[in-house]
Amino acid sequence: RRHTRYGTVTGVQTCALPIFPSYLKGHEALYRKDPRAAALEWLVKSRWGLFVHYSLHSLRGITAEMAKGKKSSGKETWKAFKQGTPEEYARLEKSFKADKFDADFITDLALDAQMGYVNFTTRHLGDMSMFRTSQSNFTSLNSPAKRDLVGELAQQCQKKGLGLFLYCAPDVARTEPQEAYDRNREVIKELLTQYGPIAGIWFDGIGSYYQEPENYSRLTDLYKLIRSIQPQCLISFKQGTGAEDFIAPEGLMHTKSEPIAQKAWEKMNGKHGDICTNMQTSPPSWLYLEGCKHLNSEIGRAHV
């Protein structure tokens, strides 16, 4: 379906309600009254989703054995190694062709597993943006792939009635708060005005927020912006700050130990929760590791 244009009202881009999200089929009546309530109702009924971590990191050739060795050397050693360097990723960009990225296959896989949505990393380790943006030249469109991967996935999700969540790690405002906020604001606007209806924005970096909340002083403004552009678009920030629509921690449903985290957890009490876990099991990792064992249908049946 061709989407109508986005308009501008009092300086804020907004999405007209007639652009009905295909994933909310069956929730039309509530959507007309309260788009956000309709989306929350849909989220509960959608049961689960497919989280796709896609980044330049996968081209580094890191094996499961290498990861085990770095992890055994300590958390900080593994963290630094996992992060990589800008110089390394600049070299890898020349090899990024995304030949095996198939949005049609990804969405069919989600449907076959009776999932309600797909969550995709718009920018992850390696710092390459997988979408059209004015905030960086380091993008999938400027790489040898020359493709807008978010756009391809959004088209398939809308076509097949799947919700699309977009993983978005905001820039932290340690030294230039206004510049960081402006970048974050523009990225949010681009993601919500270029790709049709979006089921939700999935923020990352909650540990940094709990340790240095002053660096996230404009987070509330970003939440307001999201809801002004697409009223049905849900917001998650892992364990949360208290203002999000649902909780999505890694591993078990748990909170962090910091006092600010405990207060946020209390505010999130009663809200829907999605538990995020990884398919790689030995060692567990969100990042692609060559030679790593994975969960599969046989293992799943054995644990039911």
Beta strands, then each sheet from edge to edge (+ up, - down):
strand 1: 7-9
strand 2: 12-14
strand 3: 49-52
strand 4: 117-121
strand 5: 163-168
strand 6: 200-203
strand 7: 234-236
strand 8: 246-247
strand 9: 272-273
strand 10: 280-282
strand 11: 284-285
strand 12: 293-294
sheet 1: 1+ 2-
sheet 2: 3+ 4+ 5+ 6+ 7+
sheet 3: 8+ 9+
sheet 4: 11+ 10- 12+
end
